[in-house]
Amino acid sequence: YDIYAAPVLSQSEKLRGTVVVLHDITELKRLEKVRKDFVANVSHELKTPVTSIKGFAETLLDGAMDVAEHREEFIRIIQKESTRLEELVVDLLELSKIEQGNFNITFMAVELDQVFEEARALMAKRAEEAGIELVVDAPVGLVIAGDASRMKQIAINLITNAIMYTPAGGTVRMSAAEHAEEVEVCVVDTGVGIDPEEIPRIFERFYRVDKTRSRHSGGTGLGLAIVKHLVDAHNGQIKVESQPGEGTTFRLFFKKKTN
Ligand code: ADP
């Protein structure tokens, strides 16, 4: 609590009483902590690739340039770390736009099979490189009220994760089904799964179940935070079911497009 106290005086300056104001700052303190943690996380996430890029560039200039195999290897690391930096900055800008309410959802009729197909085309190469079968299964003509480009972004983020956390030989399946009042969209993988107690936290910014594993595989830790915001903006719901060692299902529910 913040506490303010002030005497109340009469006209002849006699003490009549005291006013005490108790100001509950628990929520303010919590928000301030969230903000500080976020800044610390961002700084740390940005510093890691920058340090690596700087180090390898310096090593090259200090003579590694003359050794052909080092030259190639170090330049590749610089390229990889720059890509990571770029992804991080893109996700951060995206998240900050969304969190400031600085984005528009244009509610239109979105044909899910088309959105899925575009997402599949964009992710096909990555899935193939990871040795994962990417299956898309949406009935033609299934329509929801939403924003097609945002829906595609949701699909891409979920598929990216599903591929990242599924060992080679596995399957990632994206499907849609129609219920009485809503449309259900699923992204199912046969990957490493998520412990039940971790599930409530995975939508937090920068939260990772296994930090080393995730950073190693190139995640930014922001993908699901973005997904959650976009699903909320569509008045949708998102549920996660997972069986560690067997796989994970992200289940999304959206209002059907009526009329
Ligand atoms: P990241 O960029 O690290 O993947 P996300 O916000 O997209 O960040 O996801 C947060 C964390 O949730 C991940 O680090 C990972 O531990 C876990 N996770 C997300 N999707 C899956 C999945 N399909 N299978 C297993 N774990 C997952």
Residues whose N, C-alpha, C, O or C-beta is under 5 A from the ligand:
A	BS01	ADP	N161 A162 Y165 G191 G193 I194 I202 Y207 R208 V209 D210 S214 G219 T220 G221 L222 G223 L224 A225 T248
